[in-house]
Amino acid sequence: MEVKTICVIGAGAMGNGIAQVAAQAGYDVYMRDIDDKFVERGTEAIKKSLARIVKKGKISEDDAGKIVGRIKGTTDVKEAVSKADLIIEAATENIELKKKIFKELDELAPAHVILASNTSTIPIVIVGSSTNRPDKVVGMHFFNPVPMMKCVEVIKSLTTSDEAVKVAVEVAEKMGKSPVVVKDSPAFVANRLIVPFINEAVFALMEGIADSPEDIDTICKLSFGHPMGPLALADLVGLDVLLAVLEILHSETGDPKFRPAPLLRQMVRAGYLGQKAGRGFYDYGKK
């Protein structure tokens, strides 16, 4: 199956990043969100991202203009899916929301269309079961920031066909990514490893083992060679997203090692969600 047009559901950080790399790869792209202001914000984020690439001399301004020209922002889901060959959902990490979205996409999209989820935690078999085409439902877990991060976890569920996996891998490679096929399991591989690590850093801060987020992040960067400490990474990802991942892991596996740190839950309740809220483990209002 040849993919010519990609529809991205969601214009947030992940959605606009996926739309950008898809357009850079030469695909025609529809980027759909529920409100014009979200679509406009996503389009502006793409333009700013491309401007940084132009400044580095990696592409020309003319190239950037052509990339933006391949992306059509819309709030009309029927328009967005009608010409698609592949749909990549990049909505909030909520099981019921994703099931609702996939049910709608299944009803509206042409029969040949493959439906992919950018979920970082939710088993693909769950979203696939909301459709009448579970064989065409696959996971494509991109990493933030999408234009920079090379890895894509391609998730094959019990019902996903080999053809759907093949298409997802080929598209990811054309986008300049390095896809790795993994089995369907809560949080897959990357988040199953990194999220408990971040959670343990929150416990260490909560218990006063280190005096500050900076101390914990410095230790991890200098000791493990990480480019970013776990608490700064939590702020980048979003504390609400981190909490959702932990709750799914804890619920699906029953393993106490995935129990969210109480401090993390308190911060989410307080609205300290990280960079996007201006405050998390660090205060971004001062920068």
WOQUIDA-V856082 format. One record per run of one state. SS is the DSSP state (H for helix, E for strand, L for the rest). FROM is the first residue (numbers start at 1). TO is the last residue. Records with the same first field share a line. If there is no record, write none. Layout:
BEGIN
SS=FROM-TO / FROM-TO
END
This chain:
BEGIN
L=1-4 / 10-12 / 25-27 / 33-35 / 56-60 / 70-70 / 75-76 / 83-85 / 90-94 / 109-113 / 118-123 / 129-133 / 143-150 / 157-161 / 175-177 / 184-189 / 207-212 / 225-229 / 238-238 / 254-255 / 259-261 / 271-273 / 278-278 / 280-282 / 287-287
E=5-9 / 28-32 / 71-74 / 86-89 / 114-117 / 137-142 / 151-156 / 178-183 / 274-274 / 279-279 / 283-283
H=13-24 / 36-55 / 61-69 / 77-82 / 95-108 / 124-128 / 134-136 / 162-174 / 190-206 / 213-224 / 230-237 / 239-253 / 256-258 / 262-270 / 275-277 / 284-286
END
